[in-house]
Amino acid sequence: MTDRSVIDLPAAVEGRVLFQEPLARYTTYRIGGPAAALVEPHNSTDVVRTVEFARERGVPWTVIGLGSNLLVGDRGFPGIVLRMGKAIGEIWEGGLDRSVWRVGAGFPIPLLARRTAECGWAGVHRLIGVPGTVGGGVYMNAGAHGQEFKDVVREVTLVTADGTVETRRTSDLAWRYRASGLGNVAVLEVTVEFAPEQPKRLHAEIESHLTWRKAGTPFTEACCGSVFRNPAAPVAGPHGELRTAGQLIAAAGMKGFRVGGAVVSPVHANYIVNTGAATARDVLDVIDTVRKRVVEAFDVELELEVRIVGEE
Ligand SMILES: Cc1cc2nc3c(=O)[nH]c(=O)nc-3n(C[C@H](O)[C@H](O)[C@H](O)COP(=O)(O)OP(=O)(O)OC[C@H]3O[C@@H](n4cnc5c(N)ncnc54)[C@H](O)[C@@H]3O)c2cc1C
């Protein structure tokens, strides 16, 4: 049944509004209960109007991109989910200074990696295997193989929780490993700056990173990428230093550990995959057990990288 607090939302926006929409359809985990309303904004005005609508009625709201870093609870999200897709995904390649591009939040990261590399610009090409949107990538400060969004972002244009459109400089953001410190906002657009490099060299790097991904991660399975952040410092293991969360989890003997349909991937231990019918509860139980075992084995508390949304 449609929640009465969101029933007037279609009159406020041009884009599509879906009521009681299962969020499993919008996450790479393929897990998650319904949102009271899911909005696919048609333009940035729709984003502002949705945020204002939510604020006036006291309804919780959140933003998603491709849903590639999300674990949505089995009972879903009791509010409005703004899904930033193609309509908020325009790209403006270079201006007077051709190294500076503007990119809409809904633009896919792998496409940006390829497009910039083809034009001879380095900075995000190593993010070729990060399957999210630019908005999600900036929000998470996504990174791979030594590149992170924080190193290329110059400005972020966003909608604040009170519905104001603001442009923030990168120096105003609280960047850290896999976080931008942006809080409860909707990113609309980012300005990014790249460095010149030979397209041939960039293409070769892209191919080698893709080969690594295909061999070293469960690339085609339902998952959210890395579940845990890497530890701040290396930890002494039985056969040398352990630098990543995956190495710690594997050394704690957790590869293949399963609860219901959720399994610690035997290919890469920092990936907990949905083998078909996993619930959010299954994944959370695996997360709890992995954390406990890593504390017991190495006295290290693993921090979550995946974002938990909604109710269990
Ligand atoms: C197979 C696989 C491999 C991965 N590899 C990597 C990797 O190498 N490195 C890495 O860093 N990540 C990796 N990830 C995780 C994920 O792809 C990144 O975190 C990505 O940047 C998330 O983008 P998204 O659009 O999917 O965001 P979502 O998952 O939809 O959202 C993630 C967070 O960002 C917020 N958000 C999303 N869009 C906006 C917006 N427009 N405005 C405000 N907030 C927003 C959401 O509220 C949420 O808190 C991987 C995931 C998978 C499935």
The ligand as an SDF file (V2000), in Angstrom:
LIG
                    3D

 53 58  0  0  0  0  0  0  0  0999 V2000
   32.3940   -5.7240   -8.4870 C   0  0  0  0  0  0  0  0  0  0  0  0
   32.6300   -4.4410   -7.7190 C   0  0  0  0  0  0  0  0  0  0  0  0
   33.9060   -3.9140   -7.6720 C   0  0  0  0  0  0  0  0  0  0  0  0
   34.1550   -2.7300   -6.9590 C   0  0  0  0  0  0  0  0  0  0  0  0
   35.4280   -2.2240   -6.9250 N   0  0  0  0  0  0  0  0  0  0  0  0
   35.6660   -1.0670   -6.2560 C   0  0  0  0  0  0  0  0  0  0  0  0
   36.9900   -0.5020   -6.2210 C   0  0  0  0  0  0  0  0  0  0  0  0
   37.9400   -1.0230   -6.7740 O   0  0  0  0  0  0  0  0  0  0  0  0
   37.1740    0.6690   -5.5450 N   0  0  0  0  0  0  0  0  0  0  0  0
   36.1540    1.3030   -4.9090 C   0  0  0  0  0  0  0  0  0  0  0  0
   36.3890    2.3700   -4.3250 O   0  0  0  0  0  0  0  0  0  0  0  0
   34.8930    0.7880   -4.9350 N   0  0  0  0  0  0  0  0  0  0  0  0
   34.6270   -0.3670   -5.5850 C   0  0  0  0  0  0  0  0  0  0  0  0
   33.3600   -0.8780   -5.6070 N   0  0  0  0  0  0  0  0  0  0  0  0
   32.2780   -0.1890   -4.8450 C   0  0  0  0  0  0  0  0  0  0  0  0
   31.4620    0.8220   -5.6620 C   0  0  0  0  0  0  0  0  0  0  0  0
   31.4630    0.5100   -7.0410 O   0  0  0  0  0  0  0  0  0  0  0  0
   31.9680    2.2650   -5.4510 C   0  0  0  0  0  0  0  0  0  0  0  0
   31.9060    2.6440   -4.0940 O   0  0  0  0  0  0  0  0  0  0  0  0
   31.1300    3.2410   -6.2930 C   0  0  0  0  0  0  0  0  0  0  0  0
   31.7540    4.4860   -6.2710 O   0  0  0  0  0  0  0  0  0  0  0  0
   29.6990    3.4010   -5.7840 C   0  0  0  0  0  0  0  0  0  0  0  0
   28.9740    4.1430   -6.7400 O   0  0  0  0  0  0  0  0  0  0  0  0
   27.4030    3.9420   -6.8950 P   0  0  0  0  0  0  0  0  0  0  0  0
   26.9090    4.8960   -7.9200 O   0  0  0  0  0  0  0  0  0  0  0  0
   27.0870    2.5290   -7.1420 O   0  0  0  0  0  0  0  0  0  0  0  0
   26.9170    4.3930   -5.4540 O   0  0  0  0  0  0  0  0  0  0  0  0
   25.8390    3.6620   -4.5330 P   0  0  0  0  0  0  0  0  0  0  0  0
   26.3140    2.3040   -4.1830 O   0  0  0  0  0  0  0  0  0  0  0  0
   24.5070    3.7950   -5.1350 O   0  0  0  0  0  0  0  0  0  0  0  0
   25.9220    4.5940   -3.2160 O   0  0  0  0  0  0  0  0  0  0  0  0
   27.0850    4.5700   -2.4170 C   0  0  0  0  0  0  0  0  0  0  0  0
   27.0170    5.7510   -1.4300 C   0  0  0  0  0  0  0  0  0  0  0  0
   27.0910    6.9610   -2.1610 O   0  0  0  0  0  0  0  0  0  0  0  0
   25.9140    7.7560   -1.9460 C   0  0  0  0  0  0  0  0  0  0  0  0
   25.5790    8.3530   -3.2440 N   0  0  0  0  0  0  0  0  0  0  0  0
   25.4810    7.7550   -4.4510 C   0  0  0  0  0  0  0  0  0  0  0  0
   25.2280    8.6560   -5.3990 N   0  0  0  0  0  0  0  0  0  0  0  0
   25.1350    9.8610   -4.7770 C   0  0  0  0  0  0  0  0  0  0  0  0
   24.8690   11.1840   -5.2100 C   0  0  0  0  0  0  0  0  0  0  0  0
   24.6580   11.4950   -6.4950 N   0  0  0  0  0  0  0  0  0  0  0  0
   24.8260   12.1570   -4.2680 N   0  0  0  0  0  0  0  0  0  0  0  0
   25.0380   11.8940   -2.9430 C   0  0  0  0  0  0  0  0  0  0  0  0
   25.3000   10.6660   -2.4910 N   0  0  0  0  0  0  0  0  0  0  0  0
   25.3560    9.6660   -3.3930 C   0  0  0  0  0  0  0  0  0  0  0  0
   24.8590    6.7900   -1.4350 C   0  0  0  0  0  0  0  0  0  0  0  0
   23.9120    7.4470   -0.6030 O   0  0  0  0  0  0  0  0  0  0  0  0
   25.6990    5.7920   -0.6460 C   0  0  0  0  0  0  0  0  0  0  0  0
   25.9830    6.2980    0.6510 O   0  0  0  0  0  0  0  0  0  0  0  0
   33.0850   -2.0660   -6.3060 C   0  0  0  0  0  0  0  0  0  0  0  0
   31.7870   -2.6000   -6.3750 C   0  0  0  0  0  0  0  0  0  0  0  0
   31.5590   -3.7870   -7.0800 C   0  0  0  0  0  0  0  0  0  0  0  0
   30.1580   -4.3280   -7.1550 C   0  0  0  0  0  0  0  0  0  0  0  0
  1  2  1  0
  2  3  1  0
  2 52  2  0
  3  4  2  0
  4  5  1  0
  4 50  1  0
  5  6  2  0
  6  7  1  0
  6 13  1  0
  7  8  2  0
  7  9  1  0
  9 10  1  0
 10 11  2  0
 10 12  1  0
 12 13  2  0
 13 14  1  0
 14 15  1  0
 14 50  1  0
 15 16  1  0
 16 17  1  0
 16 18  1  0
 18 19  1  0
 18 20  1  0
 20 21  1  0
 20 22  1  0
 22 23  1  0
 23 24  1  0
 24 25  2  0
 24 26  1  0
 24 27  1  0
 27 28  1  0
 28 29  2  0
 28 30  1  0
 28 31  1  0
 31 32  1  0
 32 33  1  0
 33 34  1  0
 33 48  1  0
 34 35  1  0
 35 36  1  0
 35 46  1  0
 36 37  1  0
 36 45  1  0
 37 38  2  0
 38 39  1  0
 39 40  1  0
 39 45  2  0
 40 41  1  0
 40 42  2  0
 42 43  1  0
 43 44  2  0
 44 45  1  0
 46 47  1  0
 46 48  1  0
 48 49  1  0
 50 51  2  0
 51 52  1  0
 52 53  1  0
M  END
$$$$
